[in-house]
Each structure stands twice: as C-alpha cells, then as structure tokens.
Amino acid sequence: MGNQQKKTIEFKGYYFRLILITFIISYLIIFATQHFGDFRYRYYQKETQGEAVPGMEGANYVYYDWNRDDPVLSITFETILGSKITFPSDGWKIRDMDNSLGGFHKYNNKFKYYNRATVEEFKYVLLIWILLVLTVLFSKKFKIKIT
C-alpha cells in the first residue's frame, strides 16, 4: 500500500447558503400563493318530501334541510395552481365555515391547510428553487451591462 493521497472536495459556504436561502424563498413563494386558494366543504343534506306539486300528478316538492349546527363531513381546498386537497372535517360545523367570523376562518386554523397544500405542490417549490439558484449563479458568473 503505497503513498495514496486523499483528495478533498471543497464546498464553499457561499453555495451552501445560496442553496438554503433560495429553497426557503421558493417555499415561501408557493406558501404565499396558497392564500389565494378556495375552501369548500361538504355536509350531510337531509332530504325532505313536501306536498304535491299543483297540476302535476305524482310529483312532490323535494327540498334539502340543513342546520347551522350540523357537522361538516369534509373540507376541500382548491389551490390557485389547480390542486384539490380533501381533508377530514376536524369537528367543524356549518356555522364555522359559512360565517367569515366563524372559528374556521382564523389564520391559525387555516395555516395547516396552506402548509399541507404547499407540501402537496412541492414540484413547484423545486421548480422555483432551481430557477432561483440558476439565476443567482448566472448573474454571479456573467455581468450584464445595459448601455
């Protein structure tokens, strides 16, 4: 076993910081876009038969009855980037979802939905991250001068 020299790979701290900071920025960009998404909810509808329709033999009025204290069955979040993510209701009631002053509409309750949607759309985080890294590396390598 002769003289074997070990090769060292040098990784400058600049590139590590660049990768980390641009990843955080890209995650925050996609997280911010989630705030423009739309919440929808599904609840159990009780079908109620009404009286007969005048002039139409055998036809009855049918209407759906719901109460503001009925539980929500599921919550669907539609992101601005086109994904639909369905969550369990976590015990929310219709009154919490309908009214903008309801308990669901507090930011700390919506935060987990925004974060989960960002994770679901992670491909966009990676895309923006790669674009940011390449842009910074390109601008560091080449100087653009406009005259």
C-alpha positions in Angstrom: 0.0 0.0 0.0 2.0 2.9 -1.3 1.6 6.6 -0.8 -2.1 7.3 -1.5 -3.1 10.8 -1.3 -6.7 11.6 -0.2 -8.5 14.0 -2.4 -10.5 16.7 -0.7 -13.6 18.2 -2.1 -14.0 21.8 -1.1 -17.5 23.2 -0.8 -17.6 26.9 -0.2 -20.0 28.2 2.4 -21.5 30.6 -0.2 -23.0 27.8 -2.2 -24.5 26.1 0.9 -26.1 29.4 1.9 -27.3 30.0 -1.6 -29.0 26.6 -1.8 -30.6 27.0 1.6 -31.8 30.6 1.2 -33.2 30.1 -2.3 -35.0 26.9 -1.1 -36.6 28.9 1.8 -37.6 31.7 -0.5 -39.2 29.3 -3.1 -41.1 27.5 -0.3 -42.4 30.9 1.0 -43.4 31.9 -2.5 -45.6 28.8 -3.0 -46.9 29.1 0.6 -48.0 32.7 -0.2 -49.8 31.6 -3.3 -51.9 29.2 -1.2 -53.6 32.1 0.4 -55.4 32.7 -2.8 -57.0 29.2 -2.8 -60.6 28.5 -2.1 -62.1 26.4 0.7 -65.2 24.3 0.0 -67.0 22.0 2.4 -69.4 19.1 2.2 -72.1 18.4 4.7 -74.9 15.9 5.1 -78.1 17.0 3.4 -81.4 15.7 4.8 -83.9 15.2 2.0 -87.4 16.2 3.0 -90.5 15.5 0.9 -93.0 18.3 0.6 -96.6 18.4 -0.5 -97.7 17.6 -4.0 -97.0 20.0 -6.9 -100.2 21.5 -8.2 -101.1 20.4 -11.7 -98.5 17.6 -11.8 -99.8 14.2 -10.7 -97.4 12.2 -8.6 -94.8 15.0 -8.3 -93.8 16.3 -4.9 -91.7 19.2 -3.8 -88.3 18.0 -2.5 -86.1 20.3 -0.6 -82.9 19.8 1.4 -82.8 20.7 5.0 -79.7 21.6 7.0 -79.0 23.2 10.3 -76.1 25.6 11.1 -75.1 23.2 13.9 -74.8 20.2 11.5 -71.2 18.9 11.2 -69.1 19.3 8.1 -68.2 16.0 6.5 -65.1 17.1 4.7 -63.2 20.2 3.6 -61.7 20.6 0.2 -59.0 23.2 -0.5 -58.6 24.2 -4.2 -55.2 25.8 -4.8 -54.6 28.5 -7.3 -52.2 26.1 -9.0 -55.0 23.7 -9.7 -54.7 21.0 -7.0 -57.7 19.8 -4.9 -56.9 18.5 -1.5 -59.6 17.0 0.7 -59.2 17.0 4.5 -61.4 15.4 7.2 -63.6 17.9 8.9 -61.9 18.0 12.3 -65.2 18.6 14.0 -66.1 21.9 12.2 -69.7 22.8 12.0 -71.5 24.6 9.1 -71.7 27.8 11.2 -67.9 27.8 11.5 -67.5 27.6 7.7 -70.3 29.9 6.5 -69.6 33.0 8.5 -66.4 34.9 8.0 -66.3 35.4 11.7 -66.7 31.7 12.3 -64.0 29.8 14.1 -62.6 28.2 10.9 -61.6 31.5 9.4 -58.9 32.3 12.0 -55.5 32.3 10.4 -54.0 29.7 12.9 -56.7 27.3 11.8 -56.1 27.8 8.1 -52.3 27.6 8.5 -52.1 23.8 8.4 -54.2 23.7 5.2 -51.9 26.2 3.5 -48.8 24.3 4.7 -50.2 20.9 3.5 -51.1 22.3 0.1 -47.6 23.7 -0.2 -46.2 20.2 0.5 -48.6 18.7 -2.0 -47.4 21.1 -4.6 -43.7 20.6 -3.8 -42.9 20.2 -7.5 -43.5 24.0 -7.9 -41.2 24.7 -4.9 -38.5 22.7 -6.6 -39.0 24.4 -9.9 -38.8 27.9 -8.4 -35.8 26.8 -6.4 -33.9 25.6 -9.4 -34.8 28.8 -11.3 -33.6 31.0 -8.4 -30.3 29.1 -8.0 -29.6 29.2 -11.7 -30.4 32.9 -11.9 -28.1 33.7 -9.0 -25.3 31.6 -10.4 -25.7 33.1 -13.9 -25.6 36.6 -12.5 -22.5 35.8 -10.5 -20.7 34.3 -13.5 -21.8 36.9 -16.1 -22.1 40.6 -15.6 -24.9 42.2 -17.6 -24.3 45.8 -18.7 -27.1 47.9 -20.2 -25.9 51.0 -22.1 
